[in-house]
């Protein structure tokens, strides 16, 4: 099959699950073209697969929404000339300042509504990651750019924050004209159902884990008594790292050899570093910054416990299906995570780890203390987590299932065309 991926920026540090899908399809002999926003920096070096599979040669970058008023107006005129007359209702709706206010007035909605990339007519399937990319692909298809079925994968921010900001009907156009919608959790299925998604076109497909890269190993305390706690995450509010830092401060005197390693970068890097100074735990915490995919399994092997203390933010951002939790379990790490969003579906509470309330350092500290004091449970919990991942999150099995989803979409598209049903 010839498959188009429509994504945000590519390559991207924190969206390696998309990279895994692309590589999985290429390994199976399929052709992939990527339509994306230009990344802010040179990220190719941190993802070996980008060079290995020459993915930048497969990527076509769309133009962004210009910052200057004149450039934005000129670009909008070009979009209107190219696409607007083909989908007049969608175009007029995007310019309705009475309904959409400033977002229509500053032309942002027009740029979001009309396609900014030329998706080729040769593709068999168009797979969009994140709802707004699905919206643009649907608009391009209805404008006559291509005829392929469109699958849209929802992840979190797109379903949790955007409809809350722009109204519950934000995805009405996508849900009316898109073919299939994949979600990584029952939590996300309920969320997009609440936004108007048709139940009969939602497919459950978690983001997978490479169980060979994240090989299982039993954990034990080394002779020097050092205990390594690991988090792999963006340094953003939704990840709740500050609450882990407070938990470390609560038990540092009890376990002076405990080390907390944080792999990832983000907007909160400076404030979190300052918090370690304030809490007096600079000797116990290491911020590694952005880490390449090939280094992550090694960090897991060196760790004893994994923590992800995610929270629900004021804007509504909430975890869907954090791949890091599945990767940790695949590696045999007992996991402490918060009981929000789709996280309870990602681990077996009491078997492969513990769920704790969000924003509760004392609960995190208590779970850490139990695991440190009950090291004989690590092997049992690690094996339970490995079985859970092999059963529900094995990347090879899920990539095979993704191809089946593509075939289902193709069959549905062919049936509609045979029956003369319009998209």
LINWO-V169975 format. One record per residue. N is the residue number from 1. RES is the residue in three letters. PSI is psi in radians with two decimals (* if undefined). Layout:
[[N:RES:PSI] [N:RES:PSI]]
This chain:
[[1:UNK:2.65] [2:UNK:1.99] [3:UNK:2.29] [4:UNK:2.27] [5:UNK:2.20] [6:UNK:1.98] [7:UNK:-3.10] [8:UNK:-2.08] [9:UNK:2.63] [10:UNK:2.35] [11:UNK:2.84] [12:UNK:2.34] [13:UNK:-0.87] [14:UNK:0.14] [15:UNK:0.83] [16:UNK:-0.27] [17:UNK:-0.56] [18:UNK:-0.76] [19:UNK:-0.71] [20:UNK:-0.70] [21:UNK:-0.79] [22:UNK:-0.83] [23:UNK:-0.71] [24:UNK:-0.68] [25:UNK:-0.71] [26:UNK:-0.69] [27:UNK:-0.45] [28:UNK:0.11] [29:UNK:0.13] [30:UNK:2.75] [31:UNK:2.41] [32:UNK:2.33] [33:UNK:2.41] [34:UNK:2.24] [35:UNK:2.15] [36:UNK:2.93] [37:UNK:2.58] [38:UNK:2.25] [39:UNK:2.71] [40:UNK:-0.63] [41:UNK:-3.09] [42:UNK:1.75] [43:UNK:-0.07] [44:UNK:-0.62] [45:UNK:-0.40] [46:UNK:-0.07] [47:UNK:1.72] [48:UNK:-0.59] [49:UNK:-0.46] [50:UNK:-0.75] [51:UNK:-0.73] [52:UNK:-0.71] [53:UNK:0.18] [54:UNK:0.87] [55:UNK:-0.50] [56:UNK:-0.50] [57:UNK:-0.35] [58:UNK:0.02] [59:UNK:2.33] [60:UNK:2.19] [61:UNK:2.32] [62:UNK:2.78] [63:UNK:2.47] [64:UNK:3.08] [65:UNK:2.00] [66:UNK:2.56] [67:UNK:-0.68] [68:UNK:2.51] [69:UNK:-0.79] [70:UNK:-0.80] [71:UNK:-0.67] [72:UNK:-0.74] [73:UNK:-0.74] [74:UNK:-0.73] [75:UNK:-0.68] [76:UNK:-0.67] [77:UNK:-0.69] [78:UNK:-0.72] [79:UNK:-0.72] [80:UNK:-0.72] [81:UNK:-0.61] [82:UNK:-0.73] [83:UNK:-0.55] [84:UNK:-0.75] [85:UNK:-0.33] [86:UNK:-0.54] [87:UNK:1.22] [88:UNK:-0.66] [89:UNK:-0.77] [90:UNK:-0.70] [91:UNK:-0.82] [92:UNK:-0.65] [93:UNK:-0.68] [94:UNK:-0.29] [95:UNK:0.13] [96:UNK:1.62] [97:UNK:-0.41] [98:UNK:-0.57] [99:UNK:-0.67] [100:UNK:-0.07] [101:UNK:-2.36] [102:UNK:-0.58] [103:UNK:-0.59] [104:UNK:-0.67] [105:UNK:-0.69] [106:UNK:0.14] [107:UNK:0.11] [108:UNK:-0.71] [109:UNK:-0.59] [110:UNK:-0.79] [111:UNK:-0.60] [112:UNK:-0.45] [113:UNK:-0.61] [114:UNK:2.57] [115:UNK:2.41] [116:UNK:0.14] [117:UNK:2.70] [118:UNK:1.59] [119:UNK:2.16] [120:UNK:2.62] [121:UNK:-0.15] [122:UNK:-0.19] [123:UNK:2.48] [124:UNK:-0.61] [125:UNK:2.49] [126:UNK:2.03] [127:UNK:2.00] [128:UNK:2.23] [129:UNK:2.15] [130:UNK:2.36] [131:UNK:-0.83] [132:UNK:-0.57] [133:UNK:-0.60] [134:UNK:-0.71] [135:UNK:-0.83] [136:UNK:-0.67] [137:UNK:-0.71] [138:UNK:-0.74] [139:UNK:-0.72] [140:UNK:-0.70] [141:UNK:-0.73] [142:UNK:-0.38] [143:UNK:-0.07] [144:UNK:0.20] [145:UNK:-0.56] [146:UNK:3.03] [147:UNK:-0.04] [148:UNK:2.65] [149:UNK:2.64] [150:UNK:2.15] [151:UNK:2.28] [152:UNK:2.22] [153:UNK:2.19] [154:UNK:2.49] [155:UNK:-0.71] [156:UNK:-1.37] [157:UNK:-0.69] [158:UNK:-0.56] [159:UNK:-0.43] [160:UNK:-0.69] [161:UNK:-0.83] [162:UNK:-0.81] [163:UNK:-0.51] [164:UNK:-0.59] [165:UNK:-0.67] [166:UNK:0.08] [167:UNK:2.64] [168:UNK:-0.34] [169:UNK:0.26] [170:UNK:-0.64] [171:UNK:0.33] [172:UNK:-0.77] [173:UNK:-0.78] [174:UNK:-0.81] [175:UNK:-0.45] [176:UNK:-0.66] [177:UNK:-0.20] [178:UNK:2.78] [179:UNK:-0.98] [180:UNK:2.69] [181:UNK:2.13] [182:UNK:2.55] [183:UNK:2.64] [184:UNK:-0.05] [185:UNK:2.81] [186:UNK:-0.60] [187:UNK:-0.81] [188:UNK:-0.57] [189:UNK:-0.80] [190:UNK:-0.65] [191:UNK:-0.79] [192:UNK:-0.43] [193:UNK:-0.71] [194:UNK:-0.34] [195:UNK:-0.02] [196:UNK:0.16] [197:UNK:2.47] [198:UNK:2.17] [199:UNK:-0.59] [200:UNK:-0.05] [201:UNK:0.24] [202:UNK:2.29] [203:UNK:2.32] [204:UNK:2.07] [205:UNK:1.67] [206:UNK:2.79] [207:UNK:2.34] [208:UNK:2.98] [209:UNK:2.40] [210:UNK:1.75] [211:UNK:-0.20] [212:UNK:-0.75] [213:UNK:-0.75] [214:UNK:1.31] [215:UNK:2.56] [216:UNK:2.47] [217:UNK:2.51] [218:UNK:2.56] [219:UNK:2.52] [220:UNK:2.72] [221:UNK:2.26] [222:UNK:2.90] [223:UNK:-0.51] [224:UNK:-0.04] [225:UNK:0.14] [226:UNK:2.35] [227:UNK:2.10] [228:UNK:2.09] [229:UNK:2.34] [230:UNK:2.45] [231:UNK:2.30] [232:UNK:1.93] [233:UNK:2.78] [234:UNK:2.56] [235:UNK:1.30] [236:UNK:2.80] [237:UNK:-0.73] [238:UNK:-0.39] [239:UNK:-0.22] [240:UNK:0.50] [241:UNK:-0.52] [242:UNK:-0.56] [243:UNK:-0.51] [244:UNK:-0.70] [245:UNK:-0.74] [246:UNK:-0.65] [247:UNK:-0.72] [248:UNK:-0.70] [249:UNK:-0.59] [250:UNK:-0.53] [251:UNK:0.15] [252:UNK:-0.64] [253:UNK:-0.53] [254:UNK:-0.60] [255:UNK:1.33] [256:UNK:-0.32] [257:UNK:0.15] [258:UNK:2.32] [259:UNK:2.30] [260:UNK:2.08] [261:UNK:2.22] [262:UNK:2.04] [263:UNK:2.07] [264:UNK:2.86] [265:UNK:2.94] [266:UNK:-3.05] [267:UNK:-0.33] [268:UNK:0.20] [269:UNK:-0.88] [270:UNK:-0.75] [271:UNK:-0.63] [272:UNK:-0.66] [273:UNK:-0.71] [274:UNK:-0.62] [275:UNK:-0.63] [276:UNK:-0.60] [277:UNK:-0.81] [278:UNK:-0.67] [279:UNK:-0.13] [280:UNK:0.61] [281:UNK:0.42] [282:UNK:-0.53] [283:UNK:-0.36] [284:UNK:-0.15] [285:UNK:2.37] [286:UNK:2.14] [287:UNK:2.02] [288:UNK:-0.27] [289:UNK:-2.90] [290:UNK:2.34] [291:UNK:2.36] [292:UNK:2.73] [293:UNK:-0.66] [294:UNK:-0.26] [295:UNK:-0.34] [296:UNK:-0.80] [297:UNK:-0.63] [298:UNK:-0.65] [299:UNK:-0.68] [300:UNK:-0.75] [301:UNK:-0.55] [302:UNK:-0.16] [303:UNK:2.89] [304:UNK:-0.52] [305:UNK:2.47] [306:UNK:2.44] [307:UNK:2.34] [308:UNK:1.83] [309:UNK:0.87] [310:UNK:2.69] [311:UNK:2.93] [312:UNK:2.14] [313:UNK:2.94] [314:UNK:-0.50] [315:UNK:-0.14] [316:UNK:0.02] [317:UNK:2.34] [318:UNK:2.49] [319:UNK:2.45] [320:UNK:-1.33] [321:UNK:1.45] [322:UNK:2.03] [323:UNK:-0.52] [324:UNK:-0.57] [325:UNK:-0.71] [326:UNK:-0.69] [327:UNK:-0.72] [328:UNK:-0.76] [329:UNK:-0.67] [330:UNK:-0.60] [331:UNK:-0.16] [332:UNK:0.26] [333:UNK:2.32] [334:UNK:2.49] [335:UNK:2.40] [336:UNK:2.16] [337:UNK:2.87] [338:UNK:2.66] [339:UNK:1.09] [340:UNK:2.83] [341:UNK:-2.33] [342:UNK:0.09] [343:UNK:-0.72] [344:UNK:-0.36] [345:UNK:-0.24] [346:UNK:-0.29] [347:UNK:2.89] [348:UNK:1.81] [349:UNK:2.21] [350:UNK:-0.26] [351:UNK:-0.94] [352:UNK:-0.05] [353:UNK:-2.88] [354:UNK:2.39] [355:UNK:2.34] [356:UNK:2.78] [357:UNK:2.62] [358:UNK:2.70] [359:UNK:0.67] [360:UNK:1.49] [361:UNK:-0.59] [362:UNK:-0.66] [363:UNK:-0.70] [364:UNK:-0.78] [365:UNK:-0.70] [366:UNK:-0.71] [367:UNK:-0.72] [368:UNK:-0.78] [369:UNK:-0.78] [370:UNK:-0.79] [371:UNK:-0.67] [372:UNK:-0.66] [373:UNK:-0.22] [374:UNK:1.02] [375:UNK:-0.36] [376:UNK:-0.28] [377:UNK:-0.22] [378:UNK:-0.79] [379:UNK:-0.79] [380:UNK:-0.79] [381:UNK:-0.68] [382:UNK:-0.74] [383:UNK:-0.63] [384:UNK:-0.72] [385:UNK:-0.72] [386:UNK:-0.79] [387:UNK:-0.70] [388:UNK:-0.75] [389:UNK:-0.78] [390:UNK:-0.57] [391:UNK:-0.65] [392:UNK:-0.38] [393:UNK:0.31] [394:UNK:2.10] [395:UNK:-0.67] [396:UNK:-0.78] [397:UNK:-0.69] [398:UNK:-0.57] [399:UNK:-0.62] [400:UNK:-0.71] [401:UNK:-0.61] [402:UNK:-0.73] [403:UNK:-0.68] [404:UNK:-0.65] [405:UNK:-0.73] [406:UNK:-0.77] [407:UNK:-0.66] [408:UNK:-0.76] [409:UNK:-0.72] [410:UNK:-0.73] [411:UNK:-0.72] [412:UNK:-0.67] [413:UNK:-0.75] [414:UNK:-0.69] [415:UNK:-0.70] [416:UNK:-0.70] [417:UNK:-0.68] [418:UNK:-0.65] [419:UNK:-0.04] [420:UNK:0.43] [421:UNK:2.27] [422:UNK:2.53] [423:UNK:*]]
